[in-house]
Amino acid sequence: MSQLRLFIVFFTCCLFWALLGFIFGAVFHHAVAGMIWGLIFGVGYVVFGSWAAEKFPSDIWGAKLLENEWAPNLYDMLHELSAKMEVPLPTLYSVPFAQPNAFVVAGRDGNTAIIVTNGLTRNLEKSEVYAVAALMMARLATGAMPTWTIAATLAGMPLHLGLILRRRPGLDWLGSFVLGAFALPAAGLARLAWGEGVVTAADFHAAHLSESPEALESALYKIESAWAAMPGATETNDGSEVNPATALLFAAPPLACAGAAAAWWPRLQTSFPSVRLNAAVRAARFPARLPGLPEEPEGLY
């Protein structure tokens, strides 16, 4: 299914650029030539985006490699979870944000990474950190993360350009134009890759791995509360704006946590349901299903 979603993402992206080229070409009475050049650009964009996907989401958040001696407990957790799930140990990175959160990126060549904020270990209990780590490993086990990572990159690159331009004096108008022009296409492209069933399966499996659904629920509640408390709602503690496409890779998407839908990312809440199960659903589902959970839940592998 993830391969099919990835093909649809690639096809839609190329089609979008071909259509854009057709429109621009038609303005200058060269619609067919414009469409061809748009298609060529679209193919190049897809190739570049696929190549850059492994680094783009982490780089724009300023992620730095986290050595074992700096986070021995977190590394111990990942080693344990990796052995339990028979999933290769991902590389660990950190970003200097006070808000607790974490996300996963995966390349098509099998390279994977987990990026955690500094606030994750500072604001969460050990059992809650373990539950979040289990959630990240469970998402890797779904096999869907390469598709999500590539789609987030393809959708996020134009938005990232717009955010950069909007911070430059005299070019803020151009940045706002880019954000406005690419908001809906980017949202649609990311939505094609996003699967609620995968998220639910990963949530469920993480609760089983951590042996404490309550810890996972508590961790996600604290993450959401921390982001919701931010005055800007769309900003991190250092004032940088959240790229909505890559924000969807997080344990709990920052913008959805804050209930914010910036004008250039319309209908965020309804287009992307929260990755968490709400407390009532989790309380009703996990205690009843955990004792009889099969080793490989349907929909996970």
N, C-alpha and C positions, 0 to 999 in steps of 0.2 A: 504493500500500500504506500509506503514512504517513497519508493522509487517512482510510482505513478504520480504521487503528489509533486515530486521533484520535476518530472517531465512536464507536468501541467504548469508549474512555476516558470520553467525555462521557456515553454511555448508562449505563455501569456506575456512574459517580459519581452520576447522578440516581437510579438504581435503589437505590443504597445508602442515600441520604438518605430516599427514599420508604419503604424498608423500616424504617429507624430510626424514622421518624415513625409508621409503623404499629404498631411495638412499643410506643413510648411512648403512643400513643393508646389502644392496647388496655388498657394499665394503668389508664387512666381511663375505659374503656368508650366510647371514641370512636376506634376503630381507623381507620375510613375517613377521618374528618376529619384524623386525625394523618397518614395516608398522603398526603393531598392537600397539607397544609402542608409535609410533608417533601419532597414533589416540588417544590413552589414554592421552598423553600429550596435544594434541590439545583440547580435551574435557575439561581437567583441565584448560587450558589456557583461553578458552572461559568463563568458569564459574568464574575464578578469574578476568578476564577482565570486565565481566558484574558487578561483585561486586565492583571493584575498579573504575569503570567508573565515578561515581558521584564525586570522589575526585581527580582522577589522573590529568585531564586537569588543574584544578585550582592549585593543589599542585605544579606541575612542574613549574608553573609561579610564585610561591611564593605568592599566594593570601591570604589576611588577611581579617577577618570579618570587615565590615564597619558598625560601630554603627550609630544609627539615629542622634545623636548629632554632628557627624562629617560631615554628608552630609544631612542636613534636606531638602534642596531643591530637591535633587535627590530622596529622600524617598517620598516626596510629589508628585513628578512626577509619581513614580511607583505606589503609592496608587491610583492616579487618573486614570492611564492607567489600572490598575487591575480592578477597578470598571467599567470602560467603557467596557472592554473586557470580564468581568466575568471570569478572569483567576486568580488563587491563587497568592498571592503576593510572589515573589521569595526572597530568601536570597540575600543580597548584599555584595559583596566582592570587594576589591581593590588590584591592583598590582602597585608597585612603579616604573612605567615606565613613562618617559617624553612624549613618543609618545601617542597621543590620540587613543583609540580603546576600544572595549568592546566585550564580547562574553557570550554565554549562555551555561550552562550545565544542563542536566536533567537526573535523574535516573528513572528506571522503576517503582519505588515505588511512584512516584509522586513528589519527592523532586526536586526543581529547584533552580538555582542560576544564578545571573547575575554578571559578573566580569568586572569591569571597571578599566582602567588605571588612574593614577593620572592626566595624561595629558589631559584626556577627558574634565574635567570641567575647566581646566586651559587654554586650547587653543581653546575651542569652545564657541560660544555664547549660551545663555540659550535656545533659540529656537532650536538650533542645537543639544544640549544635549538632549532635549526633543524628538527630532526626532530619535536620536539613541536609546533612551530608548524605544520608540514606536516600533522601528525595533526589538529590543530584545524581547519585549513582543509579537510581532506578530509572531516571530519564535517559541516561546513557544506555541502559539495558534495553530500552524500547527500540533502539535502532533508528529512531525518527530524528535524532538531534542533528545529523548532517544536513538533512533537508531543512530543518528549522533554521540552522545557522546560515545556510546559503540564502534562504529566503529573507531572513532578517538583514543580511548584508546587502542584497540586491535592493530591498525596499529602503534600507537605511542610508545608503550612500548619497542619494540626492538630498535627503533630509539633513544629513550631516553637513553637506555643502551649504544648505540654506542657513543652518544654525551658525556656521562660521561667518558667513557673509553678514548675518544680522548683527553680529557683535562688532563689526568693523564700521567706524564712522564714515558716513557718506554712502555706504553700501547696504545699510539696514533695509532700505526699501527693496533692493534686489533679493536679499535674503528672505524677506517676507513673501515676495512674489514666488520664489522657488518653493518655499514651504507650502504656500497655498496651491501652487500648480501641481505638486507631486503628492499632496496629502492623500487624496482618494485613491490614486493608482497604487501608492505604497501600501496603504491599508488593505486594499484588495489583494495585492500580491502576497503580503504576509499572511492574510487570512486563508489563502489557498493552502498554505503549508501547515497551518495550525490545526491540530486535531484534539478535540475535547476528550475523546475516548482514550488517547494516549496519556493525557494529563491525569485523568481519573485513575487509570491503571497504575501510573507511577506514584500517585498519592497513596493509593491503596497498598502497593508493594512496599513503599517507604515506611508506612505505619507498621507493617508486619516485620520488616527488617529491624526497625528501632525497638520493637516490642513494647511500644508505648504510643498509641494513637494520641493520647493526651499531650505528650511532649511535642508531637508534630503540630497539633492544633494550637498549642500554646506558642510555639515558635512562630508560626505563620501569623498568629494574632499580633504578636509583638512586632514583627516585621511590618505588617500593614499599619499598625498604630504609629510606628516611628515615621513612616513616610507620610501618613495622613497629617501628622503634626507639623510638617514643614510649611512655613508661611507661603512660599511660592508655589507649592504643590507640584510644579513641573521642574523644580530645581533640586540639586543635591546640596549638601552642606557647604560646598565651596562655591556655590552660585552657578555652576555649569548646568545648562539645560539638558533634560533627559531626551535622548533620541528615542522616540516612541517605538520604532521598529525593533531595536535591540533590547528595549525594556521588556519585551515579551518573553525573552529568554530567562528572566529572573524567576526565582522561587515564587515571588509574588510581584507582578509587574508594578513598578513605582507609580505610574500614572493611574492605573486602575485602583491601587491602594488609596491614593489621594482623592479618588473620585473626580479627577481632573480630566477634562477632554479639551485640550487646546484647540484653538480655531483651525489649526493646520493638521489636526488629527481627529476628525469628527467622529462622533458616535463610538468612542473607544470602549465604553462600558458594554454596549450592546454587541459590538462587533467582536470583542474578545472577552468572553466571560472569564471571571477570575480563575486563576489556576487552582486555587484552593477549593476544597469542598467546604461549604459553610458548616458552622458548628452543629446545626441540627441534623444535617445529612450525615456528617461524619459520626456523630454520636449514635445515630440509628444504624449505620452501616457497619462500622468497623467491629464493634464488640460481637455482632452476630456472625460475621464472616471470617474473622481472624482465626478462630480455632480450626476451621475446616479448609483453610487456604491451601490450594494445591501448590506444588513447588514452582510451577510455571503458570501463573494466572493467565487466563485467556486474554488476548489483546496486548500482552506485554512483550512477548518475544516474536 
